[in-house]
Amino acid sequence: MKVKNLLNNLDKIAPFFLQESFDNSGIQFADLGAAVTKILLSIDVTQGVLDEALEKKANLIIAHHPLLFSPLKQIT
């Protein structure tokens, strides 16, 4: 299954239009055409979660809380 197909299926179960105005739901970093091989579910994306995804060879992380919540002003 491609990332785009998974996103469409998730939208059928939990429609993105129902999100609150302050939410930042949806794909933040992904190649929509990439094949999903293994998914890691998490509440937050932390360094530990990233390490676990690498260890388990998960190429998609689905997290309850977005990695980017507020607009970024600067990356240093």
ChimeraX attribute file (.defattr): number of C-alpha atoms within 10 A of each C-alpha:
attribute: neighborCount
match mode: 1-to-1
recipient: residues
	/A:1	10
	/A:2	13
	/A:3	19
	/A:4	17
	/A:5	14
	/A:6	14
	/A:7	14
	/A:8	13
	/A:9	12
	/A:10	13
	/A:11	14
	/A:12	10
	/A:13	8
	/A:14	11
	/A:15	11
	/A:16	16
	/A:17	9
	/A:18	9
	/A:19	11
	/A:20	9
	/A:21	7
	/A:22	8
	/A:23	13
	/A:24	17
	/A:25	17
	/A:26	12
	/A:27	13
	/A:28	10
	/A:29	10
	/A:30	12
	/A:31	11
	/A:32	14
	/A:33	11
	/A:34	13
	/A:35	15
	/A:36	16
	/A:37	12
	/A:38	12
	/A:39	14
	/A:40	16
	/A:41	14
	/A:42	13
	/A:43	11
	/A:44	15
	/A:45	17
	/A:46	11
	/A:47	9
	/A:48	10
	/A:49	17
	/A:50	14
	/A:51	11
	/A:52	13
	/A:53	18
	/A:54	11
	/A:55	9
	/A:56	12
	/A:57	13
	/A:58	16
	/A:59	16
	/A:60	18
	/A:61	18
	/A:62	15
	/A:63	15
	/A:64	12
	/A:65	14
	/A:66	17
	/A:67	14
	/A:68	12
	/A:69	11
	/A:70	10
	/A:71	7
	/A:72	7
	/A:73	5
	/A:74	5
	/A:75	4
	/A:76	2
